[in-house]
Amino acid sequence: HTDKLLPSTQVVKLGKNIPQINGAFVAPSATIAGRVTVGKGSSIWYGAVLRGDESYITIGDGCTISDRVMVHCSMHPKELPTLVGNGVVVNAGAILHGCVLDDSCLVGEGAQVMDGAKVGKGAIVAPGSLVGQGKSVPAGQLWSGVPARYVRNVSDEEAASIVAVSLENATLAAEHAMECVKTWQTIEQEEYDFEQKTARNEQYYRKLSPEEITKKLGEIEYHEAPGRIFNSEVSTRNHPESRP
């Protein structure tokens, strides 16, 4: 067995189907394959997989598909695409399979929303819960458990937090995007600069002004040996103006 370095396959074409990424952040270790559309301002985080092979997947604008989320669709016994509205937050490790999520809802960590299920606008599925096949979570309700059941209505604070998290993740995605596009040469240079800056005196590390550079070059000009050597035979013997 020989390990090989393989290029990242963030976006995978399946047959004639090419994922459509419209101004969204896709982390380097995420995978989007086939009939998938991701809306503007959305973020697909590390380790997430969106696989639109049996049917299609649509992610709206301003959505968060967090780390290690699995999004798939279904074809049996009938075609069931996965449709995600705008401003939806799907937290880490959740599974979406052939389901519908309306605008501004939240699916908690490790929760599962299965074939034919629907989560209404502004609703919350608690972490670890299972919304079974064909079940419907009405708008503005909190469901929890395995299988998930109605617990209470979503509070105003919880509804506001979904919007806040969506906006916060959009800001974080922009920061991560800036780092993820850096080449390995840039990263190496930044690491070197950081080590130099932390290990040396601030005055030593600071960049010289053009005037200081000119002065420095003038001081060491005509030296045969490296370093600054002043008022010595070495520093003057090759300077034309110093000869008798």
PLY file of the C-alpha trace (Angstrom):
ply
format ascii 1.0
element vertex 244
property float x
property float y
property float z
element edge 243
property int vertex1
property int vertex2
end_header
0.00 0.00 0.00
1.30 3.44 -0.93
-0.19 6.63 0.48
-0.61 9.37 -2.07
-1.39 13.06 -1.79
-4.63 13.59 -3.69
-6.14 16.93 -4.70
-9.15 18.15 -2.75
-12.47 17.22 -4.36
-14.75 19.83 -2.83
-17.06 20.00 -5.84
-17.71 16.78 -7.75
-19.43 16.49 -11.13
-21.68 13.45 -11.52
-22.55 12.72 -15.14
-23.91 15.98 -16.53
-24.71 17.39 -13.11
-22.35 20.04 -11.76
-22.97 21.58 -8.32
-23.95 25.24 -8.43
-22.20 27.30 -5.73
-23.50 30.87 -5.71
-21.21 32.96 -3.53
-21.05 30.48 -0.66
-18.15 29.31 1.50
-17.20 25.66 1.08
-14.55 24.38 3.50
-11.60 22.46 1.98
-12.63 19.14 3.53
-16.33 19.43 2.60
-17.71 17.57 -0.42
-20.56 18.66 -2.69
-21.47 16.22 -5.44
-24.03 16.10 -8.24
-27.32 17.98 -8.38
-26.72 20.45 -5.58
-27.40 24.18 -5.45
-26.03 26.34 -2.63
-27.34 29.88 -2.19
-25.55 33.15 -1.61
-23.97 33.73 1.79
-24.35 30.13 2.91
-21.51 28.16 4.48
-20.67 24.48 4.11
-18.29 23.61 6.92
-15.48 21.10 7.45
-16.30 17.48 6.78
-19.85 18.12 5.56
-21.12 16.02 2.65
-23.91 17.06 0.27
-24.61 14.26 -2.20
-27.15 14.94 -4.91
-27.08 11.71 -6.86
-30.46 9.95 -6.51
-32.34 13.26 -6.58
-31.35 16.88 -5.95
-30.48 19.14 -3.02
-31.21 22.85 -2.70
-29.66 24.99 0.04
-31.08 28.52 0.31
-29.36 31.82 1.07
-27.61 32.49 4.37
-27.72 28.89 5.58
-25.26 27.11 7.85
-24.45 23.47 7.11
-22.10 22.75 9.98
-19.19 20.36 10.44
-19.79 16.70 9.51
-23.40 17.23 8.44
-24.65 14.67 5.91
-27.23 15.83 3.37
-28.66 13.26 0.95
-31.82 12.75 -1.07
-33.98 9.72 -1.81
-35.40 7.91 -4.83
-37.28 4.99 -3.27
-40.17 4.42 -3.10
-40.46 7.86 -4.76
-38.19 10.78 -5.50
-37.63 12.94 -2.45
-35.21 15.85 -2.87
-33.80 17.68 0.14
-34.95 21.29 0.18
-33.51 23.77 2.67
-34.93 27.31 2.86
-33.18 30.57 3.72
-31.40 31.32 6.98
-31.52 27.72 8.16
-28.98 26.47 10.74
-28.04 22.78 10.68
-25.64 22.05 13.51
-22.72 19.63 13.63
-23.25 15.95 12.87
-26.89 16.21 11.81
-28.39 14.11 9.00
-30.87 15.41 6.43
-32.33 12.79 4.10
-35.01 13.54 1.53
-36.65 16.17 3.73
-37.80 19.79 3.69
-36.61 22.54 6.05
-38.46 25.85 5.89
-36.88 29.27 6.44
-35.10 30.15 9.71
-35.48 26.76 11.36
-32.76 24.99 13.34
-31.69 21.35 13.46
-29.59 20.57 16.53
-26.33 18.66 16.81
-26.65 15.00 15.83
-30.36 15.25 15.00
-31.86 13.36 12.06
-34.63 14.48 9.72
-35.65 11.57 7.54
-37.44 10.86 4.24
-40.56 12.91 3.60
-40.30 14.80 6.89
-40.80 18.55 7.11
-39.57 21.13 9.63
-41.67 24.31 9.56
-40.54 27.92 9.54
-38.74 28.96 12.71
-39.09 25.51 14.28
-36.35 23.81 16.29
-35.37 20.13 16.35
-33.44 19.51 19.57
-29.96 17.91 19.49
-29.98 14.13 19.08
-33.65 13.98 18.10
-35.16 11.89 15.29
-37.87 13.29 13.06
-39.10 10.11 11.40
-40.34 9.47 7.88
-43.27 11.60 6.85
-43.46 13.50 10.15
-44.09 17.25 10.19
-42.82 19.74 12.75
-45.18 22.75 12.62
-43.79 26.27 12.35
-42.55 27.84 15.55
-42.50 24.63 17.62
-39.70 22.86 19.50
-39.61 19.08 19.09
-37.32 16.70 20.94
-36.74 13.00 21.53
-36.48 9.70 19.67
-38.91 9.78 18.02
-39.26 13.56 18.23
-42.41 14.94 19.82
-43.83 18.38 20.55
-42.34 19.98 23.67
-43.39 23.65 23.52
-43.44 26.69 21.29
-40.18 28.40 20.34
-39.55 31.50 22.45
-38.84 34.93 20.99
-35.28 34.70 22.34
-34.70 31.36 20.59
-36.10 32.68 17.32
-33.80 35.70 17.54
-30.82 33.47 18.31
-31.33 31.50 15.08
-31.06 34.73 13.09
-28.04 35.85 15.13
-26.24 32.52 14.65
-26.87 32.65 10.91
-25.37 36.14 10.66
-22.43 35.24 12.91
-21.61 32.18 10.83
-21.64 34.29 7.67
-18.98 36.52 9.23
-16.93 33.54 10.39
-17.19 31.97 6.94
-15.63 35.07 5.38
-12.67 34.80 7.79
-12.21 31.10 7.10
-12.45 31.70 3.36
-9.54 34.15 3.51
-7.37 31.57 5.24
-8.42 28.65 3.06
-7.40 30.32 -0.20
-3.81 30.87 0.95
-1.13 28.90 -0.86
1.28 26.73 1.09
4.03 29.23 0.26
2.05 32.02 1.93
1.42 29.88 5.00
5.11 28.99 5.27
6.09 32.66 4.98
3.59 33.69 7.66
4.90 30.99 10.01
8.47 32.16 9.41
7.55 35.80 9.98
5.72 34.90 13.19
8.68 32.95 14.52
11.06 35.79 13.69
8.81 38.39 15.26
8.25 36.48 18.51
11.89 35.46 18.88
13.54 38.83 18.21
13.56 42.29 19.70
10.87 44.53 18.29
13.43 47.06 17.05
15.39 44.30 15.34
12.36 43.02 13.46
10.78 46.28 12.39
11.01 47.25 8.74
13.53 49.96 7.92
12.44 53.20 6.33
13.80 54.07 2.86
16.16 56.58 4.49
17.46 53.98 6.94
17.97 51.46 4.15
20.00 54.02 2.18
22.12 54.78 5.21
22.65 51.11 5.96
23.74 50.35 2.40
26.15 53.29 2.48
27.72 52.11 5.71
28.56 48.63 4.44
29.46 49.57 0.87
32.97 48.48 -0.25
33.33 46.01 2.62
34.99 42.74 1.71
33.84 41.07 4.94
30.23 40.88 6.08
29.01 42.96 9.00
29.49 46.54 10.09
33.14 47.45 10.54
33.92 51.09 11.17
37.16 53.10 11.40
39.38 50.22 10.44
41.68 49.30 7.58
39.07 46.81 6.34
36.38 49.46 6.17
38.49 52.03 4.33
41.12 50.34 2.25
38.87 49.80 -0.77
37.04 53.08 -0.58
38.44 55.40 -3.35
38.08 58.53 -1.25
40.11 56.99 1.60
43.25 56.43 -0.45
46.13 58.95 -0.10
0 1
1 2
2 3
3 4
4 5
5 6
6 7
7 8
8 9
9 10
10 11
11 12
12 13
13 14
14 15
15 16
16 17
17 18
18 19
19 20
20 21
21 22
22 23
23 24
24 25
25 26
26 27
27 28
28 29
29 30
30 31
31 32
32 33
33 34
34 35
35 36
36 37
37 38
38 39
39 40
40 41
41 42
42 43
43 44
44 45
45 46
46 47
47 48
48 49
49 50
50 51
51 52
52 53
53 54
54 55
55 56
56 57
57 58
58 59
59 60
60 61
61 62
62 63
63 64
64 65
65 66
66 67
67 68
68 69
69 70
70 71
71 72
72 73
73 74
74 75
75 76
76 77
77 78
78 79
79 80
80 81
81 82
82 83
83 84
84 85
85 86
86 87
87 88
88 89
89 90
90 91
91 92
92 93
93 94
94 95
95 96
96 97
97 98
98 99
99 100
100 101
101 102
102 103
103 104
104 105
105 106
106 107
107 108
108 109
109 110
110 111
111 112
112 113
113 114
114 115
115 116
116 117
117 118
118 119
119 120
120 121
121 122
122 123
123 124
124 125
125 126
126 127
127 128
128 129
129 130
130 131
131 132
132 133
133 134
134 135
135 136
136 137
137 138
138 139
139 140
140 141
141 142
142 143
143 144
144 145
145 146
146 147
147 148
148 149
149 150
150 151
151 152
152 153
153 154
154 155
155 156
156 157
157 158
158 159
159 160
160 161
161 162
162 163
163 164
164 165
165 166
166 167
167 168
168 169
169 170
170 171
171 172
172 173
173 174
174 175
175 176
176 177
177 178
178 179
179 180
180 181
181 182
182 183
183 184
184 185
185 186
186 187
187 188
188 189
189 190
190 191
191 192
192 193
193 194
194 195
195 196
196 197
197 198
198 199
199 200
200 201
201 202
202 203
203 204
204 205
205 206
206 207
207 208
208 209
209 210
210 211
211 212
212 213
213 214
214 215
215 216
216 217
217 218
218 219
219 220
220 221
221 222
222 223
223 224
224 225
225 226
226 227
227 228
228 229
229 230
230 231
231 232
232 233
233 234
234 235
235 236
236 237
237 238
238 239
239 240
240 241
241 242
242 243
